[in-house]
Amino acid sequence: MIFRTATCEDLPAVLALLDGEERVVDPGSIVVGEAHERAFTAIEADPRNEMLVFTEPDGSVIGCLQLTYIPGLGQNGRDRALVEAVRIRADRRGGGLGAELMRLAVDRARERGCGLVQLTSNKRRGGAHRFYERLGFTRSHEGFKLSLEP
């Protein structure tokens, strides 16, 4: 497996992973909109953001996640890494790929000097919660969100 920074060519495959929580979605069926392209360009241009992919040797994207490095005064002024959009393609789950993807992400955050790696997970994703706990993450906070959609 290859762990690397995503390119714009990976965008349909990444969106397919995000859309295919419980099933495999063909990246060829994904319509990449202007908003997706704008968001990806912003991630690419921001040194504190990384969209990372896990690929087969043939280039097929089978996993992804986004890392955002957040400066702060806590943690003795060390950055924290926020992990978002973690996905392994539905037909490749259960073989340790997700654990390897997360291990690589944590190593990347450690190399950047982060003092903490954090993530949120939808309350409905019990399997994901058990997965993160197996990796050593703890439920330390209760999260809140405010939708700004009309």
N, CA and C atoms as a LAMMPS dump frame, in Angstrom:
ITEM: TIMESTEP
0
ITEM: NUMBER OF ATOMS
450
ITEM: BOX BOUNDS ff ff ff
-5.0000000000000000e+02 5.0000000000000000e+02
-5.0000000000000000e+02 5.0000000000000000e+02
-5.0000000000000000e+02 5.0000000000000000e+02
ITEM: ATOMS id mol type element x y z
1 1 1 N 0.831 -1.178 0
2 1 2 C 0 0 0
3 1 3 C 0.88 1.247 0
4 2 1 N 0.371 2.291 -0.593
5 2 2 C 1.098 3.555 -0.686
6 2 3 C 0.295 4.62 0.052
7 3 1 N 0.949 5.347 0.937
8 3 2 C 0.354 6.44 1.702
9 3 3 C 0.95 7.722 1.159
10 4 1 N 0.095 8.618 0.663
11 4 2 C 0.612 9.836 0.037
12 4 3 C -0.412 10.954 0.121
13 5 1 N 0.051 12.146 -0.216
14 5 2 C -0.827 13.303 -0.317
15 5 3 C -1.721 13.14 -1.543
16 6 1 N -2.988 13.449 -1.391
17 6 2 C -3.936 13.348 -2.5
18 6 3 C -3.64 14.419 -3.546
19 7 1 N -3.979 14.082 -4.789
20 7 2 C -3.881 15.038 -5.892
21 7 3 C -5.297 15.289 -6.411
22 8 1 N -5.442 16.28 -7.265
23 8 2 C -6.774 16.578 -7.81
24 8 3 C -7.324 15.386 -8.599
25 9 1 N -6.458 14.549 -9.15
26 9 2 C -6.926 13.356 -9.862
27 9 3 C -7.584 12.349 -8.921
28 10 1 N -7.253 12.42 -7.633
29 10 2 C -7.833 11.515 -6.632
30 10 3 C -9.21 11.961 -6.155
31 11 1 N -9.596 13.172 -6.483
32 11 2 C -10.823 13.742 -5.937
33 11 3 C -12.063 12.862 -6.162
34 12 1 N -12.328 12.331 -7.355
35 12 2 C -13.503 11.463 -7.503
36 12 3 C -13.453 10.229 -6.596
37 13 1 N -12.268 9.638 -6.445
38 13 2 C -12.141 8.453 -5.589
39 13 3 C -12.354 8.799 -4.117
40 14 1 N -11.835 9.94 -3.688
41 14 2 C -12.037 10.371 -2.3
42 14 3 C -13.515 10.637 -2.051
43 15 1 N -14.172 11.344 -2.966
44 15 2 C -15.603 11.615 -2.804
45 15 3 C -16.408 10.315 -2.814
46 16 1 N -15.982 9.331 -3.603
47 16 2 C -16.659 8.028 -3.606
48 16 3 C -16.525 7.354 -2.251
49 17 1 N -15.357 7.449 -1.631
50 17 2 C -15.177 6.874 -0.292
51 17 3 C -16.076 7.566 0.722
52 18 1 N -16.15 8.882 0.642
53 18 2 C -16.975 9.633 1.589
54 18 3 C -18.456 9.341 1.384
55 19 1 N -18.845 9.066 0.138
56 19 2 C -20.241 8.757 -0.18
57 19 3 C -20.58 7.299 0.128
58 20 1 N -19.594 6.429 0.091
59 20 2 C -19.837 4.996 0.221
60 20 3 C -19.525 4.434 1.575
61 21 1 N -20.139 4.986 2.594
62 21 2 C -19.886 4.517 3.954
63 21 3 C -20.141 3.022 4.101
64 22 1 N -21.221 2.53 3.542
65 22 2 C -21.589 1.12 3.708
66 22 3 C -21.483 0.306 2.42
67 23 1 N -21.059 0.933 1.33
68 23 2 C -20.979 0.22 0.057
69 23 3 C -19.86 0.817 -0.783
70 24 1 N -19.434 0.062 -1.777
71 24 2 C -18.411 0.568 -2.692
72 24 3 C -19.1 1.431 -3.745
73 25 1 N -18.606 2.644 -3.916
74 25 2 C -19.127 3.568 -4.924
75 25 3 C -18.065 3.716 -6.009
76 26 1 N -18.474 3.566 -7.245
77 26 2 C -17.564 3.706 -8.378
78 26 3 C -17.161 5.17 -8.521
79 27 1 N -15.863 5.469 -8.435
80 27 2 C -15.431 6.866 -8.601
81 27 3 C -15.869 7.47 -9.933
82 28 1 N -16.072 6.627 -10.952
83 28 2 C -16.528 7.114 -12.249
84 28 3 C -17.943 7.652 -12.222
85 29 1 N -18.704 7.291 -11.185
86 29 2 C -20.082 7.771 -11.067
87 29 3 C -20.179 9.09 -10.301
88 30 1 N -19.072 9.558 -9.777
89 30 2 C -19.06 10.762 -8.944
90 30 3 C -18.964 12.01 -9.814
91 31 1 N -19.831 12.958 -9.531
92 31 2 C -19.769 14.265 -10.172
93 31 3 C -19.015 15.196 -9.222
94 32 1 N -17.869 15.649 -9.675
95 32 2 C -17.066 16.574 -8.873
96 32 3 C -17.545 17.982 -9.182
97 33 1 N -18.115 18.622 -8.194
98 33 2 C -18.657 19.959 -8.383
99 33 3 C -17.63 21.046 -8.129
100 34 1 N -18.024 22.242 -8.494
101 34 2 C -17.146 23.397 -8.299
102 34 3 C -16.792 23.592 -6.822
103 35 1 N -17.757 23.35 -5.937
104 35 2 C -17.497 23.511 -4.497
105 35 3 C -16.453 22.499 -4.021
106 36 1 N -16.528 21.255 -4.536
107 36 2 C -15.517 20.246 -4.186
108 36 3 C -14.136 20.688 -4.653
109 37 1 N -14.064 21.159 -5.886
110 37 2 C -12.783 21.597 -6.437
111 37 3 C -12.22 22.778 -5.647
112 38 1 N -13.085 23.699 -5.277
113 38 2 C -12.664 24.875 -4.499
114 38 3 C -12.13 24.429 -3.128
115 39 1 N -12.845 23.507 -2.478
116 39 2 C -12.417 23.018 -1.166
117 39 3 C -11.089 22.277 -1.267
118 40 1 N -10.948 21.426 -2.284
119 40 2 C -9.703 20.685 -2.444
120 40 3 C -8.539 21.633 -2.713
121 41 1 N -8.756 22.637 -3.544
122 41 2 C -7.711 23.62 -3.831
123 41 3 C -7.293 24.346 -2.552
124 42 1 N -8.252 24.665 -1.701
125 42 2 C -7.949 25.344 -0.435
126 42 3 C -7.136 24.432 0.491
127 43 1 N -7.509 23.149 0.548
128 43 2 C -6.753 22.195 1.368
129 43 3 C -5.322 22.088 0.856
130 44 1 N -5.191 21.939 -0.456
131 44 2 C -3.874 21.809 -1.084
132 44 3 C -2.985 23.02 -0.817
133 45 1 N -3.575 24.2 -0.811
134 45 2 C -2.812 25.443 -0.671
135 45 3 C -2.458 25.77 0.783
136 46 1 N -3.104 25.129 1.723
137 46 2 C -2.935 25.455 3.138
138 46 3 C -1.897 24.53 3.778
139 47 1 N -0.772 25.052 4.25
140 47 2 C 0.249 24.184 4.843
141 47 3 C -0.199 23.503 6.141
142 48 1 N -1.328 23.926 6.689
143 48 2 C -1.846 23.3 7.908
144 48 3 C -2.921 22.253 7.613
145 49 1 N -3.127 21.934 6.352
146 49 2 C -4.121 20.934 5.958
147 49 3 C -3.5 19.943 4.988
148 50 1 N -3.893 18.69 5.139
149 50 2 C -3.444 17.649 4.216
150 50 3 C -4.595 16.682 3.961
151 51 1 N -4.855 16.393 2.705
152 51 2 C -5.764 15.304 2.339
153 51 3 C -4.852 14.165 1.936
154 52 1 N -4.943 13.054 2.637
155 52 2 C -4.048 11.931 2.431
156 52 3 C -4.825 10.728 1.928
157 53 1 N -4.182 9.943 1.079
158 53 2 C -4.83 8.745 0.545
159 53 3 C -3.938 7.534 0.75
160 54 1 N -4.599 6.394 0.792
161 54 2 C -3.971 5.083 0.872
162 54 3 C -4.333 4.412 -0.443
163 55 1 N -3.341 3.983 -1.212
164 55 2 C -3.63 3.424 -2.529
165 55 3 C -3.029 2.037 -2.692
166 56 1 N -3.628 1.31 -3.615
167 56 2 C -3.058 0.053 -4.081
168 56 3 C -1.863 0.412 -4.958
169 57 1 N -0.966 -0.539 -5.227
170 57 2 C 0.152 -0.245 -6.125
171 57 3 C -0.284 0.243 -7.513
172 58 1 N -1.492 -0.163 -7.954
173 58 2 C -1.976 0.293 -9.274
174 58 3 C -2.561 1.705 -9.236
175 59 1 N -2.559 2.338 -8.056
176 59 2 C -3.068 3.697 -7.921
177 59 3 C -4.5 3.803 -7.445
178 60 1 N -5.211 2.677 -7.314
179 60 2 C -6.602 2.711 -6.834
180 60 3 C -6.646 3.198 -5.392
181 61 1 N -7.452 4.214 -5.146
182 61 2 C -7.578 4.777 -3.806
183 61 3 C -8.513 3.884 -2.983
184 62 1 N -7.996 3.391 -1.858
185 62 2 C -8.804 2.52 -0.993
186 62 3 C -9.015 3.114 0.393
187 63 1 N -8.405 4.256 0.658
188 63 2 C -8.585 4.899 1.952
189 63 3 C -8.209 6.365 1.875
190 64 1 N -8.749 7.133 2.823
191 64 2 C -8.417 8.558 2.866
192 64 3 C -8.626 9.101 4.265
193 65 1 N -8.033 10.243 4.499
194 65 2 C -8.308 11.033 5.696
195 65 3 C -7.756 12.43 5.476
196 66 1 N -8.273 13.358 6.255
197 66 2 C -7.772 14.73 6.228
198 66 3 C -7.156 15.03 7.58
199 67 1 N -5.98 15.631 7.558
200 67 2 C -5.309 16.083 8.771
201 67 3 C -5.247 17.606 8.746
202 68 1 N -5.653 18.208 9.832
203 68 2 C -5.558 19.656 9.99
204 68 3 C -4.741 19.922 11.244
205 69 1 N -3.737 20.747 11.119
206 69 2 C -2.853 21.075 12.235
207 69 3 C -3.308 22.409 12.82
208 70 1 N -3.653 22.378 14.105
209 70 2 C -4.252 23.537 14.758
210 70 3 C -3.293 24.086 15.813
211 71 1 N -2.857 25.345 15.646
212 71 2 C -2.013 25.934 16.685
213 71 3 C -2.868 26.302 17.889
214 72 1 N -2.261 26.282 19.034
215 72 2 C -3.004 26.663 20.239
216 72 3 C -2.068 26.898 21.403
217 73 1 N -2.595 27.487 22.433
218 73 2 C -1.797 27.775 23.621
219 73 3 C -1.757 26.587 24.579
220 74 1 N -2.748 25.702 24.488
221 74 2 C -2.715 24.481 25.29
222 74 3 C -1.619 23.559 24.796
223 75 1 N -1.431 22.466 25.474
224 75 2 C -0.391 21.491 25.099
225 75 3 C 0.985 22.169 25.038
226 76 1 N 1.208 23.132 25.951
227 76 2 C 2.475 23.875 25.98
228 76 3 C 2.791 24.546 24.647
229 77 1 N 1.758 25.022 23.973
230 77 2 C 1.94 25.734 22.718
231 77 3 C 2.169 24.838 21.517
232 78 1 N 2.033 23.535 21.702
233 78 2 C 2.229 22.604 20.588
234 78 3 C 0.936 22.5 19.778
235 79 1 N 1.106 22.292 18.478
236 79 2 C -0.058 22.072 17.614
237 79 3 C -0.784 20.802 18.034
238 80 1 N -2.053 20.737 17.642
239 80 2 C -2.805 19.497 17.738
240 80 3 C -3.21 19.124 16.327
241 81 1 N -3.356 17.842 16.076
242 81 2 C -3.782 17.376 14.756
243 81 3 C -5.233 16.928 14.866
244 82 1 N -6.042 17.416 13.957
245 82 2 C -7.449 17.026 13.867
246 82 3 C -7.585 16.077 12.686
247 83 1 N -8.12 14.887 12.944
248 83 2 C -8.319 13.881 11.9
249 83 3 C -9.786 13.916 11.494
250 84 1 N -10.023 14.012 10.195
251 84 2 C -11.382 14.073 9.652
252 84 3 C -11.496 13.141 8.458
253 85 1 N -12.703 12.824 8.077
254 85 2 C -13.015 12.128 6.826
255 85 3 C -12.215 10.832 6.658
256 86 1 N -12.161 10.043 7.724
257 86 2 C -11.441 8.77 7.678
258 86 3 C -12.331 7.728 7.011
259 87 1 N -11.818 7.124 5.953
260 87 2 C -12.583 6.083 5.265
261 87 3 C -11.647 5.038 4.681
262 88 1 N -12.082 3.795 4.766
263 88 2 C -11.498 2.687 4.016
264 88 3 C -12.636 2.153 3.156
265 89 1 N -12.342 1.869 1.892
266 89 2 C -13.381 1.373 0.989
267 89 3 C -14.068 0.16 1.616
268 90 1 N -15.388 0.11 1.501
269 90 2 C -16.219 -0.868 2.195
270 90 3 C -15.76 -2.307 1.973
271 91 1 N -15.319 -2.65 0.782
272 91 2 C -14.918 -4.033 0.508
273 91 3 C -13.51 -4.363 0.994
274 92 1 N -12.807 -3.386 1.582
275 92 2 C -11.446 -3.62 2.071
276 92 3 C -11.334 -3.491 3.584
277 93 1 N -12.464 -3.327 4.269
278 93 2 C -12.437 -3.181 5.726
279 93 3 C -12.218 -4.528 6.414
280 94 1 N -11.696 -4.456 7.624
281 94 2 C -11.534 -5.646 8.441
282 94 3 C -10.182 -6.32 8.304
283 95 1 N -9.308 -5.807 7.473
284 95 2 C -8.001 -6.422 7.267
285 95 3 C -6.837 -5.634 7.837
286 96 1 N -7.12 -4.625 8.637
287 96 2 C -6.049 -3.855 9.257
288 96 3 C -5.639 -2.6 8.509
289 97 1 N -6.271 -2.325 7.365
290 97 2 C -5.897 -1.137 6.596
291 97 3 C -6.234 0.154 7.33
292 98 1 N -7.379 0.187 7.998
293 98 2 C -7.762 1.387 8.735
294 98 3 C -6.793 1.676 9.869
295 99 1 N -6.379 0.627 10.58
296 99 2 C -5.414 0.803 11.666
297 99 3 C -4.085 1.31 11.119
298 100 1 N -3.665 0.777 9.978
299 100 2 C -2.417 1.231 9.366
300 100 3 C -2.532 2.683 8.899
301 101 1 N -3.658 3.047 8.301
302 101 2 C -3.879 4.423 7.873
303 101 3 C -3.799 5.381 9.056
304 102 1 N -4.453 5.02 10.15
305 102 2 C -4.428 5.871 11.34
306 102 3 C -3.029 5.919 11.96
307 103 1 N -2.313 4.802 11.966
308 103 2 C -0.949 4.787 12.504
309 103 3 C -0.064 5.747 11.712
310 104 1 N -0.186 5.714 10.393
311 104 2 C 0.599 6.61 9.55
312 104 3 C 0.236 8.07 9.803
313 105 1 N -1.053 8.345 9.995
314 105 2 C -1.49 9.718 10.276
315 105 3 C -0.95 10.202 11.619
316 106 1 N -1.003 9.337 12.632
317 106 2 C -0.481 9.708 13.954
318 106 3 C 1.026 9.942 13.868
319 107 1 N 1.73 9.088 13.14
320 107 2 C 3.174 9.289 12.957
321 107 3 C 3.46 10.634 12.284
322 108 1 N 2.648 10.969 11.301
323 108 2 C 2.822 12.241 10.585
324 108 3 C 2.623 13.421 11.543
325 109 1 N 1.605 13.332 12.394
326 109 2 C 1.349 14.396 13.377
327 109 3 C 2.498 14.482 14.378
328 110 1 N 2.983 13.352 14.803
329 110 2 C 4.114 13.332 15.744
330 110 3 C 5.347 13.989 15.11
331 111 1 N 5.613 13.663 13.846
332 111 2 C 6.76 14.241 13.14
333 111 3 C 6.648 15.76 13.029
334 112 1 N 5.429 16.274 12.977
335 112 2 C 5.224 17.731 12.897
336 112 3 C 5.27 18.388 14.267
337 113 1 N 5.469 17.586 15.312
338 113 2 C 5.59 18.134 16.656
339 113 3 C 4.278 18.317 17.388
340 114 1 N 3.202 17.716 16.897
341 114 2 C 1.906 17.84 17.565
342 114 3 C 1.949 17.173 18.945
343 115 1 N 1.212 17.758 19.872
344 115 2 C 1.123 17.205 21.215
345 115 3 C -0.095 16.334 21.415
346 116 1 N -1.001 16.31 20.423
347 116 2 C -2.275 15.618 20.579
348 116 3 C -2.874 15.357 19.203
349 117 1 N -3.526 14.222 19.064
350 117 2 C -4.319 13.929 17.871
351 117 3 C -5.75 13.775 18.347
352 118 1 N -6.67 14.467 17.705
353 118 2 C -8.076 14.401 18.099
354 118 3 C -8.95 14.147 16.883
355 119 1 N -10.137 13.629 17.145
356 119 2 C -11.111 13.405 16.081
357 119 3 C -12.496 13.395 16.684
358 120 1 N -13.481 13.565 15.821
359 120 2 C -14.866 13.375 16.214
360 120 3 C -15.438 12.289 15.325
361 121 1 N -16.478 11.64 15.822
362 121 2 C -17.125 10.587 15.053
363 121 3 C -18.62 10.66 15.34
364 122 1 N -19.41 10.507 14.304
365 122 2 C -20.858 10.567 14.455
366 122 3 C -21.319 9.546 15.489
367 123 1 N -22.237 9.944 16.345
368 123 2 C -22.721 9.065 17.41
369 123 3 C -23.312 7.762 16.893
370 124 1 N -23.778 7.763 15.64
371 124 2 C -24.392 6.557 15.064
372 124 3 C -23.356 5.533 14.613
373 125 1 N -22.083 5.878 14.608
374 125 2 C -21.037 5.002 14.075
375 125 3 C -20.359 4.203 15.18
376 126 1 N -21.116 3.32 15.81
377 126 2 C -20.592 2.522 16.924
378 126 3 C -19.371 1.699 16.564
379 127 1 N -19.367 1.128 15.372
380 127 2 C -18.213 0.34 14.94
381 127 3 C -16.961 1.196 14.843
382 128 1 N -17.117 2.411 14.34
383 128 2 C -15.978 3.328 14.247
384 128 3 C -15.482 3.705 15.635
385 129 1 N -16.387 3.884 16.579
386 129 2 C -15.98 4.235 17.945
387 129 3 C -15.142 3.119 18.554
388 130 1 N -15.581 1.872 18.375
389 130 2 C -14.82 0.734 18.896
390 130 3 C -13.448 0.662 18.226
391 131 1 N -13.404 0.938 16.92
392 131 2 C -12.146 0.948 16.173
393 131 3 C -11.184 1.971 16.772
394 132 1 N -11.637 3.209 16.975
395 132 2 C -10.758 4.252 17.511
396 132 3 C -10.304 3.908 18.929
397 133 1 N -11.185 3.342 19.725
398 133 2 C -10.796 2.945 21.086
399 133 3 C -9.735 1.85 21.05
400 134 1 N -9.844 0.902 20.125
401 134 2 C -8.811 -0.137 19.987
402 134 3 C -7.458 0.476 19.648
403 135 1 N -7.471 1.611 18.971
404 135 2 C -6.226 2.295 18.599
405 135 3 C -5.677 3.176 19.72
406 136 1 N -6.395 3.258 20.844
407 136 2 C -5.909 4.03 21.985
408 136 3 C -6.558 5.386 22.173
409 137 1 N -7.477 5.757 21.294
410 137 2 C -8.199 7.023 21.473
411 137 3 C -9.196 6.855 22.619
412 138 1 N -9.389 7.915 23.391
413 138 2 C -10.338 7.866 24.505
414 138 3 C -11.43 8.907 24.297
415 139 1 N -12.588 8.615 24.862
416 139 2 C -13.716 9.559 24.807
417 139 3 C -13.537 10.568 25.934
418 140 1 N -12.88 11.654 25.614
419 140 2 C -12.519 12.62 26.648
420 140 3 C -13.423 13.841 26.685
421 141 1 N -14.165 14.104 25.625
422 141 2 C -14.991 15.304 25.536
423 141 3 C -16.331 14.965 24.904
424 142 1 N -17.279 15.813 25.098
425 142 2 C -18.567 15.733 24.403
426 142 3 C -18.549 16.828 23.348
427 143 1 N -18.855 16.481 22.104
428 143 2 C -18.786 17.454 21.023
429 143 3 C -20.137 18.127 20.749
430 144 1 N -20.071 19.328 20.219
431 144 2 C -21.256 20.089 19.855
432 144 3 C -21.047 20.681 18.472
433 145 1 N -22.114 20.79 17.718
434 145 2 C -22.064 21.417 16.394
435 145 3 C -23.261 22.347 16.237
436 146 1 N -23.079 23.365 15.441
437 146 2 C -24.143 24.302 15.1
438 146 3 C -24.171 24.418 13.595
439 147 1 N -25.211 23.934 12.961
440 147 2 C -25.33 24.016 11.513
441 147 3 C -25.625 25.458 11.1
442 148 1 N -24.94 25.904 10.084
443 148 2 C -25.142 27.255 9.565
444 148 3 C -25.915 27.226 8.258
445 149 1 N -26.469 26.086 7.913
446 149 2 C -27.296 25.943 6.709
447 149 3 C -28.653 26.579 6.946
448 150 1 N -29.225 27.214 5.915
449 150 2 C -30.546 27.851 6.087
450 150 3 C -31.643 26.813 6.268
